Amino acid sequence: MKTKNAVSTFTVLIADDHEIIRRGLKGLISDFWSGVEIIHASTLEQALVEVEKSPSLIIIDVNLPGGNNLKVIDQIKLVQPNAKILVFSSLNENIYAVPYLKSGASGYLTKNAEESEIVTAITTILAGSRYSSRNVKENMFNSILGNDADNPFTKLSGRELEVAELLTKGIGVLEISNQLKLQMGTVSTYKLRLFQKLKIKSIIELAEKMSIYER
C-alpha cells in the first residue's frame, strides 16, 4: 500500500480527450497525495475555462480537440502567465519534447511513462523546477553544444516542426496556412527551411526520416 504524501491542498487540471487517461491520472495522483482536488477537461475550450481558476498544475495532451499543438502552451499562458504545465502526450519525445519545453511547458512526458516517473515529474514541477526525461536532457545538452547531428529534428524551430508534422499527414501548403493562420508564403518558407535543415528534397523523405526518429 502506498503512503500518501501529506501536502497542503492543491488543484490539478487534467486535460485529455480520453476518459481512461483522465481517470488513470486521477487515480495515480490521489494515491500519492492527500489534499488534492482534480478537475477535468476534454477539449481546449473547457481547459481554458478551468485554467482561469489557477490550478496548481495543468497536465495536458496538446492534441486536445480545438487545440493546435505548440499554440496550446501560448493560449494557456495568456490566461495564466505563471501556469505550471506538464505536457502528457503520445508524441515521441525525441522529436517533440524540446520544442514544447522551449515554448514554456514545465515538463514533458510520454503516455508510456512509468507511474514512478509521472510522480517524479509532478513533484518536480510543483516544487518550482522543470522536468524532462534523461533522454530529453541529453538531446537538449547536445543541442546547446551543437552536437545534435544524430537527431536533425532538434535543429527545427517549433513552427517548422508543426509544418513538418502536417506535411507528413498529406496536408498541403494552403490548408496548413489556414490551420496555422499563416500566409502561404510563410508556410512555404518554413517548408524550404526544414527541408534544408533535414537535408531532404521531398515529403516522402521527410516522412521516412521522421519515422526513424520516432522509434
mmCIF file of the C-alpha atoms, coordinates in Angstrom:
data_MODEL
# 
_entry.id   MODEL 
# 
loop_
_atom_site.group_PDB 
_atom_site.id 
_atom_site.type_symbol 
_atom_site.label_atom_id 
_atom_site.label_alt_id 
_atom_site.label_comp_id 
_atom_site.label_asym_id 
_atom_site.label_entity_id 
_atom_site.label_seq_id 
_atom_site.pdbx_PDB_ins_code 
_atom_site.Cartn_x 
_atom_site.Cartn_y 
_atom_site.Cartn_z 
_atom_site.occupancy 
_atom_site.B_iso_or_equiv 
_atom_site.pdbx_formal_charge 
_atom_site.auth_seq_id 
_atom_site.auth_comp_id 
_atom_site.auth_asym_id 
_atom_site.auth_atom_id 
_atom_site.pdbx_PDB_model_num 
ATOM 1   C CA . MET A 1 1   ? 0.000   0.000  0.000   1.00 0.00 ? 1   MET A CA 1 
ATOM 2   C CA . LYS A 1 2   ? 1.361   3.406  -0.991  1.00 0.00 ? 2   LYS A CA 1 
ATOM 3   C CA . THR A 1 3   ? 1.983   6.026  1.664   1.00 0.00 ? 3   THR A CA 1 
ATOM 4   C CA . LYS A 1 4   ? 0.351   9.295  0.714   1.00 0.00 ? 4   LYS A CA 1 
ATOM 5   C CA . ASN A 1 5   ? 2.367   12.481 0.765   1.00 0.00 ? 5   ASN A CA 1 
ATOM 6   C CA . ALA A 1 6   ? 0.701   14.920 3.130   1.00 0.00 ? 6   ALA A CA 1 
ATOM 7   C CA . VAL A 1 7   ? 0.833   18.327 1.473   1.00 0.00 ? 7   VAL A CA 1 
ATOM 8   C CA . SER A 1 8   ? -1.269  21.453 1.572   1.00 0.00 ? 8   SER A CA 1 
ATOM 9   C CA . THR A 1 9   ? -4.336  21.397 -0.652  1.00 0.00 ? 9   THR A CA 1 
ATOM 10  C CA . PHE A 1 10  ? -3.612  21.877 -4.340  1.00 0.00 ? 10  PHE A CA 1 
ATOM 11  C CA . THR A 1 11  ? -5.519  21.551 -7.580  1.00 0.00 ? 11  THR A CA 1 
ATOM 12  C CA . VAL A 1 12  ? -4.587  19.609 -10.704 1.00 0.00 ? 12  VAL A CA 1 
ATOM 13  C CA . LEU A 1 13  ? -6.289  20.132 -14.055 1.00 0.00 ? 13  LEU A CA 1 
ATOM 14  C CA . ILE A 1 14  ? -6.179  17.036 -16.251 1.00 0.00 ? 14  ILE A CA 1 
ATOM 15  C CA . ALA A 1 15  ? -6.959  17.980 -19.853 1.00 0.00 ? 15  ALA A CA 1 
ATOM 16  C CA . ASP A 1 16  ? -7.260  14.988 -22.156 1.00 0.00 ? 16  ASP A CA 1 
ATOM 17  C CA . ASP A 1 17  ? -9.983  13.850 -24.540 1.00 0.00 ? 17  ASP A CA 1 
ATOM 18  C CA . HIS A 1 18  ? -9.666  10.211 -23.426 1.00 0.00 ? 18  HIS A CA 1 
ATOM 19  C CA . GLU A 1 19  ? -11.627 9.439  -20.278 1.00 0.00 ? 19  GLU A CA 1 
ATOM 20  C CA . ILE A 1 20  ? -9.450  6.442  -19.437 1.00 0.00 ? 20  ILE A CA 1 
ATOM 21  C CA . ILE A 1 21  ? -6.377  8.700  -19.328 1.00 0.00 ? 21  ILE A CA 1 
ATOM 22  C CA . ARG A 1 22  ? -8.127  11.224 -17.090 1.00 0.00 ? 22  ARG A CA 1 
ATOM 23  C CA . ARG A 1 23  ? -9.308  8.502  -14.735 1.00 0.00 ? 23  ARG A CA 1 
ATOM 24  C CA . GLY A 1 24  ? -5.908  6.830  -14.653 1.00 0.00 ? 24  GLY A CA 1 
ATOM 25  C CA . LEU A 1 25  ? -4.079  10.042 -13.810 1.00 0.00 ? 25  LEU A CA 1 
ATOM 26  C CA . LYS A 1 26  ? -6.676  10.965 -11.205 1.00 0.00 ? 26  LYS A CA 1 
ATOM 27  C CA . GLY A 1 27  ? -6.270  7.591  -9.507  1.00 0.00 ? 27  GLY A CA 1 
ATOM 28  C CA . LEU A 1 28  ? -2.489  7.811  -9.560  1.00 0.00 ? 28  LEU A CA 1 
ATOM 29  C CA . ILE A 1 29  ? -2.374  11.333 -8.164  1.00 0.00 ? 29  ILE A CA 1 
ATOM 30  C CA . SER A 1 30  ? -4.959  10.584 -5.482  1.00 0.00 ? 30  SER A CA 1 
ATOM 31  C CA . ASP A 1 31  ? -2.936  7.524  -4.438  1.00 0.00 ? 31  ASP A CA 1 
ATOM 32  C CA . PHE A 1 32  ? 0.198   9.565  -3.824  1.00 0.00 ? 32  PHE A CA 1 
ATOM 33  C CA . TRP A 1 33  ? -1.121  12.873 -2.492  1.00 0.00 ? 33  TRP A CA 1 
ATOM 34  C CA . SER A 1 34  ? -3.693  13.863 0.069   1.00 0.00 ? 34  SER A CA 1 
ATOM 35  C CA . GLY A 1 35  ? -5.451  17.222 -0.114  1.00 0.00 ? 35  GLY A CA 1 
ATOM 36  C CA . VAL A 1 36  ? -5.546  17.235 -3.906  1.00 0.00 ? 36  VAL A CA 1 
ATOM 37  C CA . GLU A 1 37  ? -8.519  18.372 -5.980  1.00 0.00 ? 37  GLU A CA 1 
ATOM 38  C CA . ILE A 1 38  ? -8.759  17.034 -9.514  1.00 0.00 ? 38  ILE A CA 1 
ATOM 39  C CA . ILE A 1 39  ? -10.610 18.917 -12.235 1.00 0.00 ? 39  ILE A CA 1 
ATOM 40  C CA . HIS A 1 40  ? -11.097 17.694 -15.792 1.00 0.00 ? 40  HIS A CA 1 
ATOM 41  C CA . ALA A 1 41  ? -11.368 18.983 -19.350 1.00 0.00 ? 41  ALA A CA 1 
ATOM 42  C CA . SER A 1 42  ? -11.802 17.080 -22.610 1.00 0.00 ? 42  SER A CA 1 
ATOM 43  C CA . THR A 1 43  ? -11.448 19.995 -25.054 1.00 0.00 ? 43  THR A CA 1 
ATOM 44  C CA . LEU A 1 44  ? -9.196  23.021 -25.251 1.00 0.00 ? 44  LEU A CA 1 
ATOM 45  C CA . GLU A 1 45  ? -12.183 25.322 -24.747 1.00 0.00 ? 45  GLU A CA 1 
ATOM 46  C CA . GLN A 1 46  ? -13.056 23.567 -21.483 1.00 0.00 ? 46  GLN A CA 1 
ATOM 47  C CA . ALA A 1 47  ? -9.409  23.569 -20.422 1.00 0.00 ? 47  ALA A CA 1 
ATOM 48  C CA . LEU A 1 48  ? -9.034  27.322 -20.887 1.00 0.00 ? 48  LEU A CA 1 
ATOM 49  C CA . VAL A 1 49  ? -12.117 27.910 -18.734 1.00 0.00 ? 49  VAL A CA 1 
ATOM 50  C CA . GLU A 1 50  ? -10.635 25.740 -15.956 1.00 0.00 ? 50  GLU A CA 1 
ATOM 51  C CA . VAL A 1 51  ? -7.234  27.426 -16.314 1.00 0.00 ? 51  VAL A CA 1 
ATOM 52  C CA . GLU A 1 52  ? -8.871  30.664 -15.167 1.00 0.00 ? 52  GLU A CA 1 
ATOM 53  C CA . LYS A 1 53  ? -9.282  29.004 -11.752 1.00 0.00 ? 53  LYS A CA 1 
ATOM 54  C CA . SER A 1 54  ? -5.465  28.983 -11.400 1.00 0.00 ? 54  SER A CA 1 
ATOM 55  C CA . PRO A 1 55  ? -4.840  25.262 -10.854 1.00 0.00 ? 55  PRO A CA 1 
ATOM 56  C CA . SER A 1 56  ? -1.529  24.395 -9.205  1.00 0.00 ? 56  SER A CA 1 
ATOM 57  C CA . LEU A 1 57  ? -0.643  22.116 -12.125 1.00 0.00 ? 57  LEU A CA 1 
ATOM 58  C CA . ILE A 1 58  ? -2.025  21.546 -15.617 1.00 0.00 ? 58  ILE A CA 1 
ATOM 59  C CA . ILE A 1 59  ? -1.470  18.114 -17.159 1.00 0.00 ? 59  ILE A CA 1 
ATOM 60  C CA . ILE A 1 60  ? -2.444  18.387 -20.805 1.00 0.00 ? 60  ILE A CA 1 
ATOM 61  C CA . ASP A 1 61  ? -2.453  16.455 -24.046 1.00 0.00 ? 61  ASP A CA 1 
ATOM 62  C CA . VAL A 1 62  ? -1.605  19.152 -26.580 1.00 0.00 ? 62  VAL A CA 1 
ATOM 63  C CA . ASN A 1 63  ? -3.663  17.400 -29.265 1.00 0.00 ? 63  ASN A CA 1 
ATOM 64  C CA . LEU A 1 64  ? -6.922  18.208 -27.495 1.00 0.00 ? 64  LEU A CA 1 
ATOM 65  C CA . PRO A 1 65  ? -9.934  18.878 -29.752 1.00 0.00 ? 65  PRO A CA 1 
ATOM 66  C CA . GLY A 1 66  ? -9.793  22.551 -30.613 1.00 0.00 ? 66  GLY A CA 1 
ATOM 67  C CA . GLY A 1 67  ? -6.091  22.743 -29.891 1.00 0.00 ? 67  GLY A CA 1 
ATOM 68  C CA . ASN A 1 68  ? -3.200  23.484 -32.184 1.00 0.00 ? 68  ASN A CA 1 
ATOM 69  C CA . ASN A 1 69  ? -0.087  21.811 -30.788 1.00 0.00 ? 69  ASN A CA 1 
ATOM 70  C CA . LEU A 1 70  ? 2.516   24.371 -29.682 1.00 0.00 ? 70  LEU A CA 1 
ATOM 71  C CA . LYS A 1 71  ? -0.030  27.203 -29.665 1.00 0.00 ? 71  LYS A CA 1 
ATOM 72  C CA . VAL A 1 72  ? -1.807  25.454 -26.773 1.00 0.00 ? 72  VAL A CA 1 
ATOM 73  C CA . ILE A 1 73  ? 1.005   26.493 -24.434 1.00 0.00 ? 73  ILE A CA 1 
ATOM 74  C CA . ASP A 1 74  ? 0.734   30.118 -25.597 1.00 0.00 ? 74  ASP A CA 1 
ATOM 75  C CA . GLN A 1 75  ? -3.033  30.100 -25.118 1.00 0.00 ? 75  GLN A CA 1 
ATOM 76  C CA . ILE A 1 76  ? -2.728  28.807 -21.565 1.00 0.00 ? 76  ILE A CA 1 
ATOM 77  C CA . LYS A 1 77  ? -0.013  31.335 -20.746 1.00 0.00 ? 77  LYS A CA 1 
ATOM 78  C CA . LEU A 1 78  ? -2.240  34.147 -21.997 1.00 0.00 ? 78  LEU A CA 1 
ATOM 79  C CA . VAL A 1 79  ? -4.817  33.140 -19.377 1.00 0.00 ? 79  VAL A CA 1 
ATOM 80  C CA . GLN A 1 80  ? -2.330  32.267 -16.619 1.00 0.00 ? 80  GLN A CA 1 
ATOM 81  C CA . PRO A 1 81  ? 1.213   33.521 -17.361 1.00 0.00 ? 81  PRO A CA 1 
ATOM 82  C CA . ASN A 1 82  ? 2.692   31.575 -14.427 1.00 0.00 ? 82  ASN A CA 1 
ATOM 83  C CA . ALA A 1 83  ? 0.894   28.316 -15.142 1.00 0.00 ? 83  ALA A CA 1 
ATOM 84  C CA . LYS A 1 84  ? 2.814   25.109 -14.469 1.00 0.00 ? 84  LYS A CA 1 
ATOM 85  C CA . ILE A 1 85  ? 2.187   22.853 -17.443 1.00 0.00 ? 85  ILE A CA 1 
ATOM 86  C CA . LEU A 1 86  ? 3.095   19.190 -17.813 1.00 0.00 ? 86  LEU A CA 1 
ATOM 87  C CA . VAL A 1 87  ? 2.639   18.038 -21.408 1.00 0.00 ? 87  VAL A CA 1 
ATOM 88  C CA . PHE A 1 88  ? 1.440   14.424 -21.338 1.00 0.00 ? 88  PHE A CA 1 
ATOM 89  C CA . SER A 1 89  ? 1.494   13.231 -24.916 1.00 0.00 ? 89  SER A CA 1 
ATOM 90  C CA . SER A 1 90  ? 1.706   10.244 -27.216 1.00 0.00 ? 90  SER A CA 1 
ATOM 91  C CA . LEU A 1 91  ? 4.057   12.250 -29.462 1.00 0.00 ? 91  LEU A CA 1 
ATOM 92  C CA . ASN A 1 92  ? 7.625   10.977 -29.467 1.00 0.00 ? 92  ASN A CA 1 
ATOM 93  C CA . GLU A 1 93  ? 9.821   12.892 -27.031 1.00 0.00 ? 93  GLU A CA 1 
ATOM 94  C CA . ASN A 1 94  ? 12.886  12.647 -29.267 1.00 0.00 ? 94  ASN A CA 1 
ATOM 95  C CA . ILE A 1 95  ? 11.195  14.999 -31.716 1.00 0.00 ? 95  ILE A CA 1 
ATOM 96  C CA . TYR A 1 96  ? 8.632   16.973 -29.736 1.00 0.00 ? 96  TYR A CA 1 
ATOM 97  C CA . ALA A 1 97  ? 9.818   17.434 -26.138 1.00 0.00 ? 97  ALA A CA 1 
ATOM 98  C CA . VAL A 1 98  ? 12.401  20.160 -26.703 1.00 0.00 ? 98  VAL A CA 1 
ATOM 99  C CA . PRO A 1 99  ? 10.096  22.477 -28.720 1.00 0.00 ? 99  PRO A CA 1 
ATOM 100 C CA . TYR A 1 100 ? 7.395   22.239 -26.046 1.00 0.00 ? 100 TYR A CA 1 
ATOM 101 C CA . LEU A 1 101 ? 9.842   22.905 -23.243 1.00 0.00 ? 101 LEU A CA 1 
ATOM 102 C CA . LYS A 1 102 ? 11.218  25.873 -25.165 1.00 0.00 ? 102 LYS A CA 1 
ATOM 103 C CA . SER A 1 103 ? 7.689   27.172 -25.682 1.00 0.00 ? 103 SER A CA 1 
ATOM 104 C CA . GLY A 1 104 ? 7.135   27.388 -21.924 1.00 0.00 ? 104 GLY A CA 1 
ATOM 105 C CA . ALA A 1 105 ? 5.960   23.980 -20.711 1.00 0.00 ? 105 ALA A CA 1 
ATOM 106 C CA . SER A 1 106 ? 7.244   22.997 -17.265 1.00 0.00 ? 106 SER A CA 1 
ATOM 107 C CA . GLY A 1 107 ? 7.694   19.367 -18.259 1.00 0.00 ? 107 GLY A CA 1 
ATOM 108 C CA . TYR A 1 108 ? 7.152   16.766 -20.952 1.00 0.00 ? 108 TYR A CA 1 
ATOM 109 C CA . LEU A 1 109 ? 6.194   13.109 -20.541 1.00 0.00 ? 109 LEU A CA 1 
ATOM 110 C CA . THR A 1 110 ? 5.077   10.463 -22.987 1.00 0.00 ? 110 THR A CA 1 
ATOM 111 C CA . LYS A 1 111 ? 1.998   8.435  -22.160 1.00 0.00 ? 111 LYS A CA 1 
ATOM 112 C CA . ASN A 1 112 ? 4.039   5.263  -21.808 1.00 0.00 ? 112 ASN A CA 1 
ATOM 113 C CA . ALA A 1 113 ? 5.944   6.722  -18.827 1.00 0.00 ? 113 ALA A CA 1 
ATOM 114 C CA . GLU A 1 114 ? 6.109   4.603  -15.680 1.00 0.00 ? 114 GLU A CA 1 
ATOM 115 C CA . GLU A 1 115 ? 3.994   5.603  -12.669 1.00 0.00 ? 115 GLU A CA 1 
ATOM 116 C CA . SER A 1 116 ? 7.125   6.466  -10.705 1.00 0.00 ? 116 SER A CA 1 
ATOM 117 C CA . GLU A 1 117 ? 8.285   8.877  -13.407 1.00 0.00 ? 117 GLU A CA 1 
ATOM 118 C CA . ILE A 1 118 ? 4.874   10.578 -13.530 1.00 0.00 ? 118 ILE A CA 1 
ATOM 119 C CA . VAL A 1 119 ? 5.016   11.078 -9.758  1.00 0.00 ? 119 VAL A CA 1 
ATOM 120 C CA . THR A 1 120 ? 8.574   12.410 -10.015 1.00 0.00 ? 120 THR A CA 1 
ATOM 121 C CA . ALA A 1 121 ? 7.592   14.829 -12.771 1.00 0.00 ? 121 ALA A CA 1 
ATOM 122 C CA . ILE A 1 122 ? 4.626   16.169 -10.816 1.00 0.00 ? 122 ILE A CA 1 
ATOM 123 C CA . THR A 1 123 ? 6.682   16.524 -7.631  1.00 0.00 ? 123 THR A CA 1 
ATOM 124 C CA . THR A 1 124 ? 9.465   18.320 -9.503  1.00 0.00 ? 124 THR A CA 1 
ATOM 125 C CA . ILE A 1 125 ? 7.142   20.779 -11.237 1.00 0.00 ? 125 ILE A CA 1 
ATOM 126 C CA . LEU A 1 126 ? 5.125   21.546 -8.100  1.00 0.00 ? 126 LEU A CA 1 
ATOM 127 C CA . ALA A 1 127 ? 8.433   22.340 -6.383  1.00 0.00 ? 127 ALA A CA 1 
ATOM 128 C CA . GLY A 1 128 ? 9.095   25.016 -8.999  1.00 0.00 ? 128 GLY A CA 1 
ATOM 129 C CA . SER A 1 129 ? 11.509  23.189 -11.299 1.00 0.00 ? 129 SER A CA 1 
ATOM 130 C CA . ARG A 1 130 ? 11.211  21.799 -14.797 1.00 0.00 ? 130 ARG A CA 1 
ATOM 131 C CA . TYR A 1 131 ? 11.098  18.122 -15.660 1.00 0.00 ? 131 TYR A CA 1 
ATOM 132 C CA . SER A 1 132 ? 12.195  16.069 -18.637 1.00 0.00 ? 132 SER A CA 1 
ATOM 133 C CA . SER A 1 133 ? 13.422  12.514 -19.084 1.00 0.00 ? 133 SER A CA 1 
ATOM 134 C CA . ARG A 1 134 ? 17.131  11.710 -19.125 1.00 0.00 ? 134 ARG A CA 1 
ATOM 135 C CA . ASN A 1 135 ? 16.931  11.168 -22.885 1.00 0.00 ? 135 ASN A CA 1 
ATOM 136 C CA . VAL A 1 136 ? 15.411  14.611 -23.447 1.00 0.00 ? 136 VAL A CA 1 
ATOM 137 C CA . LYS A 1 137 ? 18.038  16.237 -21.235 1.00 0.00 ? 137 LYS A CA 1 
ATOM 138 C CA . GLU A 1 138 ? 20.763  14.655 -23.348 1.00 0.00 ? 138 GLU A CA 1 
ATOM 139 C CA . ASN A 1 139 ? 19.102  15.957 -26.516 1.00 0.00 ? 139 ASN A CA 1 
ATOM 140 C CA . MET A 1 140 ? 18.928  19.471 -25.071 1.00 0.00 ? 140 MET A CA 1 
ATOM 141 C CA . PHE A 1 141 ? 22.524  19.294 -23.884 1.00 0.00 ? 141 PHE A CA 1 
ATOM 142 C CA . ASN A 1 142 ? 23.702  18.158 -27.311 1.00 0.00 ? 142 ASN A CA 1 
ATOM 143 C CA . SER A 1 143 ? 21.675  20.920 -28.939 1.00 0.00 ? 143 SER A CA 1 
ATOM 144 C CA . ILE A 1 144 ? 23.348  23.549 -26.743 1.00 0.00 ? 144 ILE A CA 1 
ATOM 145 C CA . LEU A 1 145 ? 26.782  22.168 -27.587 1.00 0.00 ? 145 LEU A CA 1 
ATOM 146 C CA . GLY A 1 146 ? 25.955  21.866 -31.263 1.00 0.00 ? 146 GLY A CA 1 
ATOM 147 C CA . ASN A 1 147 ? 26.315  18.100 -31.152 1.00 0.00 ? 147 ASN A CA 1 
ATOM 148 C CA . ASP A 1 148 ? 22.833  17.373 -32.455 1.00 0.00 ? 148 ASP A CA 1 
ATOM 149 C CA . ALA A 1 149 ? 23.787  15.728 -35.748 1.00 0.00 ? 149 ALA A CA 1 
ATOM 150 C CA . ASP A 1 150 ? 22.344  12.423 -34.526 1.00 0.00 ? 150 ASP A CA 1 
ATOM 151 C CA . ASN A 1 151 ? 18.871  13.958 -34.304 1.00 0.00 ? 151 ASN A CA 1 
ATOM 152 C CA . PRO A 1 152 ? 18.370  16.575 -37.022 1.00 0.00 ? 152 PRO A CA 1 
ATOM 153 C CA . PHE A 1 153 ? 14.876  17.396 -35.740 1.00 0.00 ? 153 PHE A CA 1 
ATOM 154 C CA . THR A 1 154 ? 16.432  19.283 -32.815 1.00 0.00 ? 154 THR A CA 1 
ATOM 155 C CA . LYS A 1 155 ? 17.513  21.850 -35.404 1.00 0.00 ? 155 LYS A CA 1 
ATOM 156 C CA . LEU A 1 156 ? 13.927  22.712 -36.288 1.00 0.00 ? 156 LEU A CA 1 
ATOM 157 C CA . SER A 1 157 ? 12.052  25.569 -34.688 1.00 0.00 ? 157 SER A CA 1 
ATOM 158 C CA . GLY A 1 158 ? 8.693   24.866 -33.108 1.00 0.00 ? 158 GLY A CA 1 
ATOM 159 C CA . ARG A 1 159 ? 6.827   26.262 -36.104 1.00 0.00 ? 159 ARG A CA 1 
ATOM 160 C CA . GLU A 1 160 ? 8.980   24.311 -38.581 1.00 0.00 ? 160 GLU A CA 1 
ATOM 161 C CA . LEU A 1 161 ? 8.205   21.150 -36.636 1.00 0.00 ? 161 LEU A CA 1 
ATOM 162 C CA . GLU A 1 162 ? 4.474   21.876 -36.793 1.00 0.00 ? 162 GLU A CA 1 
ATOM 163 C CA . VAL A 1 163 ? 4.692   22.338 -40.554 1.00 0.00 ? 163 VAL A CA 1 
ATOM 164 C CA . ALA A 1 164 ? 6.725   19.142 -40.905 1.00 0.00 ? 164 ALA A CA 1 
ATOM 165 C CA . GLU A 1 165 ? 4.156   17.132 -38.967 1.00 0.00 ? 165 GLU A CA 1 
ATOM 166 C CA . LEU A 1 166 ? 1.277   18.445 -41.089 1.00 0.00 ? 166 LEU A CA 1 
ATOM 167 C CA . LEU A 1 167 ? 3.154   17.808 -44.325 1.00 0.00 ? 167 LEU A CA 1 
ATOM 168 C CA . THR A 1 168 ? 3.703   14.160 -43.380 1.00 0.00 ? 168 THR A CA 1 
ATOM 169 C CA . LYS A 1 169 ? -0.060  13.837 -42.873 1.00 0.00 ? 169 LYS A CA 1 
ATOM 170 C CA . GLY A 1 170 ? -0.593  14.749 -46.520 1.00 0.00 ? 170 GLY A CA 1 
ATOM 171 C CA . ILE A 1 171 ? -1.816  18.273 -45.796 1.00 0.00 ? 171 ILE A CA 1 
ATOM 172 C CA . GLY A 1 172 ? -0.957  20.848 -48.446 1.00 0.00 ? 172 GLY A CA 1 
ATOM 173 C CA . VAL A 1 173 ? 0.538   24.308 -48.031 1.00 0.00 ? 173 VAL A CA 1 
ATOM 174 C CA . LEU A 1 174 ? -2.814  26.082 -48.476 1.00 0.00 ? 174 LEU A CA 1 
ATOM 175 C CA . GLU A 1 175 ? -4.549  24.028 -45.774 1.00 0.00 ? 175 GLU A CA 1 
ATOM 176 C CA . ILE A 1 176 ? -1.552  24.368 -43.462 1.00 0.00 ? 176 ILE A CA 1 
ATOM 177 C CA . SER A 1 177 ? -1.668  28.137 -43.860 1.00 0.00 ? 177 SER A CA 1 
ATOM 178 C CA . ASN A 1 178 ? -5.347  28.062 -42.894 1.00 0.00 ? 178 ASN A CA 1 
ATOM 179 C CA . GLN A 1 179 ? -4.803  25.777 -39.901 1.00 0.00 ? 179 GLN A CA 1 
ATOM 180 C CA . LEU A 1 180 ? -1.850  27.732 -38.532 1.00 0.00 ? 180 LEU A CA 1 
ATOM 181 C CA . LYS A 1 181 ? -3.267  31.099 -39.622 1.00 0.00 ? 181 LYS A CA 1 
ATOM 182 C CA . LEU A 1 182 ? -0.134  31.945 -41.608 1.00 0.00 ? 182 LEU A CA 1 
ATOM 183 C CA . GLN A 1 183 ? 0.410   33.340 -45.097 1.00 0.00 ? 183 GLN A CA 1 
ATOM 184 C CA . MET A 1 184 ? 1.040   30.699 -47.762 1.00 0.00 ? 184 MET A CA 1 
ATOM 185 C CA . GLY A 1 185 ? 4.394   32.301 -48.498 1.00 0.00 ? 185 GLY A CA 1 
ATOM 186 C CA . THR A 1 186 ? 5.366   31.967 -44.839 1.00 0.00 ? 186 THR A CA 1 
ATOM 187 C CA . VAL A 1 187 ? 4.428   28.282 -44.800 1.00 0.00 ? 187 VAL A CA 1 
ATOM 188 C CA . SER A 1 188 ? 6.440   27.747 -47.989 1.00 0.00 ? 188 SER A CA 1 
ATOM 189 C CA . THR A 1 189 ? 9.422   29.418 -46.315 1.00 0.00 ? 189 THR A CA 1 
ATOM 190 C CA . TYR A 1 190 ? 9.122   27.124 -43.288 1.00 0.00 ? 190 TYR A CA 1 
ATOM 191 C CA . LYS A 1 191 ? 8.895   24.139 -45.631 1.00 0.00 ? 191 LYS A CA 1 
ATOM 192 C CA . LEU A 1 192 ? 12.028  25.233 -47.504 1.00 0.00 ? 192 LEU A CA 1 
ATOM 193 C CA . ARG A 1 193 ? 13.946  25.803 -44.266 1.00 0.00 ? 193 ARG A CA 1 
ATOM 194 C CA . LEU A 1 194 ? 13.045  22.444 -42.759 1.00 0.00 ? 194 LEU A CA 1 
ATOM 195 C CA . PHE A 1 195 ? 13.955  20.668 -45.987 1.00 0.00 ? 195 PHE A CA 1 
ATOM 196 C CA . GLN A 1 196 ? 17.337  22.407 -45.899 1.00 0.00 ? 196 GLN A CA 1 
ATOM 197 C CA . LYS A 1 197 ? 17.953  21.621 -42.229 1.00 0.00 ? 197 LYS A CA 1 
ATOM 198 C CA . LEU A 1 198 ? 16.983  17.965 -42.649 1.00 0.00 ? 198 LEU A CA 1 
ATOM 199 C CA . LYS A 1 199 ? 18.845  17.720 -45.978 1.00 0.00 ? 199 LYS A CA 1 
ATOM 200 C CA . ILE A 1 200 ? 15.872  16.263 -47.820 1.00 0.00 ? 200 ILE A CA 1 
ATOM 201 C CA . LYS A 1 201 ? 14.132  17.048 -51.106 1.00 0.00 ? 201 LYS A CA 1 
ATOM 202 C CA . SER A 1 202 ? 10.641  15.579 -50.760 1.00 0.00 ? 202 SER A CA 1 
ATOM 203 C CA . ILE A 1 203 ? 7.813   14.917 -48.335 1.00 0.00 ? 203 ILE A CA 1 
ATOM 204 C CA . ILE A 1 204 ? 8.422   11.187 -48.810 1.00 0.00 ? 204 ILE A CA 1 
ATOM 205 C CA . GLU A 1 205 ? 11.963  11.660 -47.480 1.00 0.00 ? 205 GLU A CA 1 
ATOM 206 C CA . LEU A 1 206 ? 10.557  13.770 -44.633 1.00 0.00 ? 206 LEU A CA 1 
ATOM 207 C CA . ALA A 1 207 ? 8.129   11.008 -43.622 1.00 0.00 ? 207 ALA A CA 1 
ATOM 208 C CA . GLU A 1 208 ? 10.881  8.388  -43.809 1.00 0.00 ? 208 GLU A CA 1 
ATOM 209 C CA . LYS A 1 209 ? 13.251  10.447 -41.669 1.00 0.00 ? 209 LYS A CA 1 
ATOM 210 C CA . MET A 1 210 ? 10.574  11.275 -39.117 1.00 0.00 ? 210 MET A CA 1 
ATOM 211 C CA . SER A 1 211 ? 9.645   7.589  -38.795 1.00 0.00 ? 211 SER A CA 1 
ATOM 212 C CA . ILE A 1 212 ? 13.271  6.788  -37.968 1.00 0.00 ? 212 ILE A CA 1 
ATOM 213 C CA . TYR A 1 213 ? 13.497  9.274  -35.110 1.00 0.00 ? 213 TYR A CA 1 
ATOM 214 C CA . GLU A 1 214 ? 10.054  8.390  -33.740 1.00 0.00 ? 214 GLU A CA 1 
ATOM 215 C CA . ARG A 1 215 ? 11.192  4.868  -32.946 1.00 0.00 ? 215 ARG A CA 1 
# 
